[in-house]
Amino acid sequence: MSDDWRASNRVGRIGKSAIHEMTRLSKQVEDVAFLSWAKPTSDTPEHIKQAAIGAIEKGLTAGYSSTSGLPQLQQAIAEKLNSFNRINAEASEIIVTVGAIEGLCAAVMAIIDPGDEVILPTPTYSTHIRQVVIASGKPVLVPLVEEEGFRWDIEATKRAITPRTKAILYCSPSNPTGTVFDEATLRQLSEIALENNLMVITDEAYEFFTFDGHQHFSIGSIPEMRRNTISCFTFTKTYAMTGYRVGYLHAEESLIPQITKAHIPFAICAPVVSQYAALAAIKGDQDCVAKFRDHYLITRDLMCERLDRLSSVFAYVKPGGSYLMFPKILVDGGKTDSSLFCRKLLQEARVSTTPGIAFGPTGESHLRLSFCVSEDEVNKAFDRMEAYFG
Ligand SMILES: Cc1ncc(COP(=O)(O)O)c(C=O)c1O
């Protein structure tokens, strides 16, 4: 709870973000090796930037779009959902949002009443937990089984269901673990959702970044799940468009007016200039996406090789997707205060990482490393860590 009488209990229940705290501290360190941000470090592809500039020059961007987005963008998104995600989507079932984040927030706000429980597999993206709290819902954290490659524990999920459970919220590929939940697991999850009348909210931000034969699967593609799923996506990761703030969600048509009621007070509509850029991204050449993926595969393999050389300090599960991994810290018998560990690593070795505790209690004694950086940056960070850990 906040001790400031001006703040609502709702925001008072939310703690400081360890991710932003590490970013603040990292800025104070000169020539830091930066592995703590989940943000693509590549620039946005040229044809996407030119589309934004062109739209501004043609005078198309001064006003609002429809609250659901530009119709031609909704149409292009529906086509992508049908072809890539196998989601049977119509343009009228799409809301273009301010990144995936606003879509997720609108989804949570639209379906969660105060006291409703939302099951999240942990460790998970901390923003999801905060979104549930800010909607006055109750996050119920179900630990992933790290020893089995961060497997989703379906039996534990069943046991976590109570009469107050309203939804399950997850990201796949996962931030922070890089786990790609496979089709069989998500089919089991859908059975649980259907048996118990639960909504499933997905965050598929890293859908295009999977490796080693892991396939991205959208639970919203299961026909029986149409009424029970809100699927959230983004242009941020796929096209290195972090600052454009544009994403989208899909839900069955009858739910769209309800989600729109939550979307409008936060956003009215997604930035129009960014919607034109997004249109160029989704309709244009997809080579840029393949190049980003190929690069992340190289940096993932490099990071794994470098971690192997530090096997007395870290144990890790090789990520099948995203551009993140979540090694366990072995020093102190696996009972390390991750915030303290990451601060020391920053101050004494000049390597910026994110403490695992930021991703829920089961994240303690871990740290998150991002490989959406150059090979040089990975090598610089690991040269320093090798010197530091001796
Ligand atoms: C799982 C996940 N979802 C969503 C986001 C943010 O997406 P957006 O920029 O589209 O709001 C991030 C950013 O790190 C993320 O890791």
The ligand as an SDF file (V2000), in Angstrom:
LIG
                    3D

 16 16  0  0  0  0  0  0  0  0999 V2000
    5.5470  -10.1090  -23.4960 C   0  0  0  0  0  0  0  0  0  0  0  0
    5.5050   -8.6740  -23.8690 C   0  0  0  0  0  0  0  0  0  0  0  0
    4.3370   -8.1190  -24.1890 N   0  0  0  0  0  0  0  0  0  0  0  0
    4.2370   -6.8340  -24.5490 C   0  0  0  0  0  0  0  0  0  0  0  0
    5.3570   -6.0050  -24.5620 C   0  0  0  0  0  0  0  0  0  0  0  0
    5.2090   -4.5960  -24.9690 C   0  0  0  0  0  0  0  0  0  0  0  0
    4.5900   -4.5300  -26.2030 O   0  0  0  0  0  0  0  0  0  0  0  0
    4.1240   -3.1750  -26.8530 P   0  0  0  0  0  0  0  0  0  0  0  0
    5.3270   -2.3330  -27.1080 O   0  0  0  0  0  0  0  0  0  0  0  0
    3.4680   -3.6160  -28.0820 O   0  0  0  0  0  0  0  0  0  0  0  0
    3.1760   -2.5000  -25.9330 O   0  0  0  0  0  0  0  0  0  0  0  0
    6.5950   -6.5220  -24.1900 C   0  0  0  0  0  0  0  0  0  0  0  0
    7.7770   -5.6520  -24.1540 C   0  0  0  0  0  0  0  0  0  0  0  0
    8.7970   -5.9550  -23.6270 O   0  0  0  0  0  0  0  0  0  0  0  0
    6.6730   -7.8910  -23.8570 C   0  0  0  0  0  0  0  0  0  0  0  0
    7.8390   -8.4590  -23.5340 O   0  0  0  0  0  0  0  0  0  0  0  0
  1  2  1  0
  2  3  1  0
  2 15  2  0
  3  4  2  0
  4  5  1  0
  5  6  1  0
  5 12  2  0
  6  7  1  0
  7  8  1  0
  8  9  2  0
  8 10  1  0
  8 11  1  0
 12 13  1  0
 12 15  1  0
 13 14  2  0
 15 16  1  0
M  END
$$$$
